[in-house]
Amino acid sequence: MRKTKIISLCLSLIVVLTGCLPESSDKIGQKAIATLQSLNMSQVSGIVVFEQLEGKVKVTAKVKGLNPNAKHGFHVHHFGDLSKDDGTKAGGHYNPEGHDHGLPPSQERHAGSFGNIQTDSAGNAIFSMEDETISISGDKNPILGRSVIIHAKEDDGGQPSGNAGKRIAGGVIGLKYIDQ
């Protein structure tokens, strides 16, 4: 009888303590990747990697073939459809919360608006940031299956979408293969 009470008490504590854990559907450590293809007859190529962290996503990119010493708008777009050479089937900026356009570090901006990617004198860029407005496949603005787009000009933060010009590179965001 005493053993049954102890087991019942332990099970009750487990249930109560489990209920105190934060709820999150984020898969910490999950990675996604987008291989950039040229759009609008540009010569841009590269890779963007996304890694799910606790409450945010780390975004890293290596891109070549951009204008030298320039800034280029860099955003997640709504659809993962790059079947048209100008990238317009990717839709507009991913904006599930209906925010006005803005630039990081503001949290009041389109989900996955990474601002601008800065190039060096050879037109290459390395980019890294952590973004709290998205998740890879969790509950908060999931980006899996959408596209990431690089624009021809700098995103100036203006309305409705930053005046960054035509789309010059894009990639569909898919799960990354992880070697064991």
C-alpha positions as a Markdown table, in Angstrom:
| # | Residue | x | y | z |
|---|---|---|---|---|
| 1 | Met | 0.0 | 0.0 | 0.0 |
| 2 | Arg | 2.8 | 2.4 | 1.0 |
| 3 | Lys | 4.7 | 1.5 | -2.2 |
| 4 | Thr | 1.6 | 2.3 | -4.3 |
| 5 | Lys | 1.2 | 5.8 | -2.7 |
| 6 | Ile | 4.9 | 6.6 | -3.4 |
| 7 | Ile | 4.6 | 5.6 | -7.0 |
| 8 | Ser | 1.3 | 7.6 | -7.3 |
| 9 | Leu | 3.0 | 10.6 | -5.7 |
| 10 | Cys | 6.0 | 10.3 | -8.1 |
| 11 | Leu | 3.8 | 10.0 | -11.2 |
| 12 | Ser | 1.8 | 13.1 | -10.0 |
| 13 | Leu | 5.0 | 15.1 | -9.6 |
| 14 | Ile | 6.1 | 14.1 | -13.1 |
| 15 | Val | 2.8 | 15.2 | -14.6 |
| 16 | Val | 2.9 | 18.5 | -12.7 |
| 17 | Leu | 6.5 | 19.2 | -13.6 |
| 18 | Thr | 6.0 | 18.3 | -17.2 |
| 19 | Gly | 3.2 | 20.8 | -17.4 |
| 20 | Cys | 5.7 | 23.5 | -16.3 |
| 21 | Leu | 8.0 | 23.0 | -19.3 |
| 22 | Pro | 7.7 | 25.7 | -22.0 |
| 23 | Glu | 5.7 | 24.6 | -25.1 |
| 24 | Ser | 7.6 | 24.8 | -28.3 |
| 25 | Ser | 7.3 | 22.9 | -31.5 |
| 26 | Asp | 10.7 | 24.2 | -32.6 |
| 27 | Lys | 13.1 | 21.4 | -33.4 |
| 28 | Ile | 16.3 | 22.7 | -31.9 |
| 29 | Gly | 19.2 | 21.9 | -34.2 |
| 30 | Gln | 17.0 | 21.4 | -37.3 |
| 31 | Lys | 18.6 | 22.8 | -40.4 |
| 32 | Ala | 17.3 | 24.0 | -43.8 |
| 33 | Ile | 19.0 | 25.0 | -46.9 |
| 34 | Ala | 18.4 | 27.1 | -50.0 |
| 35 | Thr | 20.7 | 26.8 | -53.0 |
| 36 | Leu | 20.4 | 30.1 | -54.9 |
| 37 | Gln | 19.8 | 30.2 | -58.6 |
| 38 | Ser | 20.1 | 33.2 | -60.8 |
| 39 | Leu | 17.0 | 35.1 | -61.8 |
| 40 | Asn | 16.5 | 37.8 | -64.4 |
| 41 | Met | 19.6 | 36.7 | -66.3 |
| 42 | Ser | 21.9 | 37.6 | -63.4 |
| 43 | Gln | 25.1 | 35.6 | -62.6 |
| 44 | Val | 24.3 | 35.3 | -58.9 |
| 45 | Ser | 24.8 | 32.0 | -57.1 |
| 46 | Gly | 25.2 | 30.9 | -53.5 |
| 47 | Ile | 23.8 | 29.0 | -50.6 |
| 48 | Val | 21.7 | 30.0 | -47.5 |
| 49 | Val | 21.6 | 27.8 | -44.4 |
| 50 | Phe | 19.1 | 28.1 | -41.7 |
| 51 | Glu | 19.6 | 26.5 | -38.2 |
| 52 | Gln | 16.8 | 26.4 | -35.6 |
| 53 | Leu | 18.0 | 27.6 | -32.2 |
| 54 | Glu | 15.9 | 28.2 | -29.1 |
| 55 | Gly | 13.3 | 30.8 | -30.1 |
| 56 | Lys | 15.2 | 32.0 | -33.2 |
| 57 | Val | 16.8 | 30.9 | -36.4 |
| 58 | Lys | 20.5 | 31.4 | -37.3 |
| 59 | Val | 20.7 | 32.5 | -41.0 |
| 60 | Thr | 24.1 | 32.2 | -42.8 |
| 61 | Ala | 24.7 | 32.9 | -46.5 |
| 62 | Lys | 27.6 | 32.8 | -49.0 |
| 63 | Val | 26.8 | 34.5 | -52.3 |
| 64 | Lys | 28.8 | 35.5 | -55.3 |
| 65 | Gly | 28.1 | 37.4 | -58.5 |
| 66 | Leu | 26.5 | 40.4 | -56.9 |
| 67 | Asn | 27.4 | 44.1 | -57.6 |
| 68 | Pro | 30.7 | 45.0 | -55.9 |
| 69 | Asn | 30.6 | 47.1 | -52.7 |
| 70 | Ala | 26.8 | 47.2 | -52.7 |
| 71 | Lys | 23.8 | 46.3 | -50.5 |
| 72 | His | 21.1 | 44.0 | -51.8 |
| 73 | Gly | 17.7 | 43.4 | -50.2 |
| 74 | Phe | 17.4 | 39.9 | -48.7 |
| 75 | His | 14.1 | 38.3 | -47.7 |
| 76 | Val | 11.9 | 35.2 | -47.3 |
| 77 | His | 9.1 | 35.3 | -49.9 |
| 78 | His | 5.7 | 33.6 | -49.5 |
| 79 | Phe | 5.9 | 30.8 | -52.0 |
| 80 | Gly | 8.6 | 28.3 | -52.9 |
| 81 | Asp | 7.9 | 28.6 | -56.6 |
| 82 | Leu | 10.8 | 29.8 | -58.8 |
| 83 | Ser | 9.5 | 28.3 | -62.0 |
| 84 | Lys | 9.4 | 31.8 | -63.7 |
| 85 | Asp | 12.9 | 33.3 | -64.5 |
| 86 | Asp | 12.0 | 36.6 | -62.9 |
| 87 | Gly | 11.1 | 35.1 | -59.6 |
| 88 | Thr | 7.6 | 36.6 | -59.4 |
| 89 | Lys | 5.9 | 33.3 | -58.7 |
| 90 | Ala | 7.6 | 33.4 | -55.3 |
| 91 | Gly | 5.0 | 36.0 | -54.3 |
| 92 | Gly | 5.6 | 39.0 | -52.0 |
| 93 | His | 7.5 | 39.1 | -48.8 |
| 94 | Tyr | 6.4 | 36.5 | -46.3 |
| 95 | Asn | 4.2 | 38.5 | -43.9 |
| 96 | Pro | 1.9 | 36.2 | -41.9 |
| 97 | Glu | 1.4 | 38.8 | -39.1 |
| 98 | Gly | 0.5 | 41.7 | -41.4 |
| 99 | His | 3.3 | 44.1 | -40.3 |
| 100 | Asp | 4.4 | 47.1 | -42.2 |
| 101 | His | 7.7 | 46.6 | -44.0 |
| 102 | Gly | 10.8 | 47.3 | -41.9 |
| 103 | Leu | 14.4 | 46.3 | -41.4 |
| 104 | Pro | 16.2 | 44.4 | -38.6 |
| 105 | Pro | 16.6 | 44.9 | -35.7 |
| 106 | Ser | 13.0 | 45.9 | -35.5 |
| 107 | Gln | 10.6 | 43.0 | -34.6 |
| 108 | Glu | 7.8 | 44.9 | -36.3 |
| 109 | Arg | 8.6 | 43.9 | -39.8 |
| 110 | His | 7.8 | 41.2 | -42.3 |
| 111 | Ala | 8.8 | 37.7 | -41.0 |
| 112 | Gly | 12.1 | 36.8 | -42.6 |
| 113 | Ser | 13.1 | 40.3 | -43.7 |
| 114 | Phe | 16.8 | 40.1 | -43.2 |
| 115 | Gly | 17.5 | 43.6 | -44.4 |
| 116 | Asn | 20.5 | 43.7 | -46.7 |
| 117 | Ile | 23.4 | 41.6 | -47.7 |
| 118 | Gln | 26.7 | 43.6 | -48.1 |
| 119 | Thr | 29.2 | 42.7 | -50.8 |
| 120 | Asp | 32.9 | 43.1 | -51.0 |
| 121 | Ser | 34.9 | 44.6 | -53.9 |
| 122 | Ala | 34.6 | 41.3 | -55.9 |
| 123 | Gly | 30.8 | 41.1 | -55.5 |
| 124 | Asn | 30.9 | 38.3 | -52.9 |
| 125 | Ala | 29.0 | 38.4 | -49.6 |
| 126 | Ile | 29.1 | 36.4 | -46.4 |
| 127 | Phe | 26.0 | 37.1 | -44.2 |
| 128 | Ser | 25.1 | 35.9 | -40.7 |
| 129 | Met | 22.3 | 36.9 | -38.3 |
| 130 | Glu | 19.9 | 35.4 | -35.8 |
| 131 | Asp | 16.2 | 36.1 | -36.5 |
| 132 | Glu | 13.4 | 35.8 | -33.9 |
| 133 | Thr | 10.6 | 36.4 | -36.4 |
| 134 | Ile | 10.7 | 33.0 | -38.0 |
| 135 | Ser | 11.1 | 29.2 | -37.3 |
| 136 | Ile | 12.1 | 26.5 | -39.7 |
| 137 | Ser | 9.0 | 24.3 | -39.2 |
| 138 | Gly | 7.6 | 25.4 | -35.8 |
| 139 | Asp | 4.6 | 27.3 | -34.9 |
| 140 | Lys | 6.1 | 30.8 | -35.3 |
| 141 | Asn | 6.1 | 31.8 | -39.0 |
| 142 | Pro | 7.5 | 28.6 | -40.5 |
| 143 | Ile | 9.7 | 29.1 | -43.6 |
| 144 | Leu | 10.1 | 25.6 | -44.9 |
| 145 | Gly | 9.0 | 25.3 | -48.5 |
| 146 | Arg | 9.1 | 29.1 | -49.0 |
| 147 | Ser | 11.8 | 30.9 | -50.9 |
| 148 | Val | 14.6 | 33.3 | -50.1 |
| 149 | Ile | 15.2 | 36.1 | -52.6 |
| 150 | Ile | 18.1 | 38.5 | -53.2 |
| 151 | His | 17.1 | 41.8 | -54.9 |
| 152 | Ala | 19.1 | 44.0 | -57.3 |
| 153 | Lys | 19.2 | 47.0 | -55.0 |
| 154 | Glu | 19.4 | 48.0 | -51.4 |
| 155 | Asp | 16.2 | 47.6 | -49.2 |
| 156 | Asp | 15.7 | 51.1 | -47.9 |
| 157 | Gly | 13.0 | 50.1 | -45.4 |
| 158 | Gly | 10.3 | 52.0 | -47.4 |
| 159 | Gln | 6.7 | 50.9 | -47.9 |
| 160 | Pro | 5.4 | 48.6 | -49.0 |
| 161 | Ser | 8.4 | 46.4 | -49.6 |
| 162 | Gly | 11.7 | 48.3 | -49.5 |
| 163 | Asn | 12.2 | 49.5 | -53.1 |
| 164 | Ala | 14.9 | 46.9 | -53.6 |
| 165 | Gly | 14.1 | 46.3 | -57.3 |
| 166 | Lys | 14.0 | 43.1 | -59.3 |
| 167 | Arg | 14.8 | 39.7 | -58.0 |
| 168 | Ile | 18.3 | 38.5 | -59.0 |
| 169 | Ala | 18.6 | 35.2 | -57.1 |
| 170 | Gly | 16.4 | 32.9 | -55.3 |
| 171 | Gly | 16.2 | 29.5 | -53.7 |
| 172 | Val | 13.5 | 27.2 | -52.2 |
| 173 | Ile | 14.0 | 26.5 | -48.5 |
| 174 | Gly | 14.1 | 22.7 | -47.9 |
| 175 | Leu | 15.3 | 20.4 | -45.1 |
| 176 | Lys | 19.1 | 20.0 | -45.0 |
| 177 | Tyr | 20.6 | 16.5 | -45.1 |
| 178 | Ile | 22.7 | 16.0 | -42.0 |
| 179 | Asp | 25.6 | 13.6 | -42.1 |
| 180 | Gln | 25.8 | 11.3 | -39.0 |
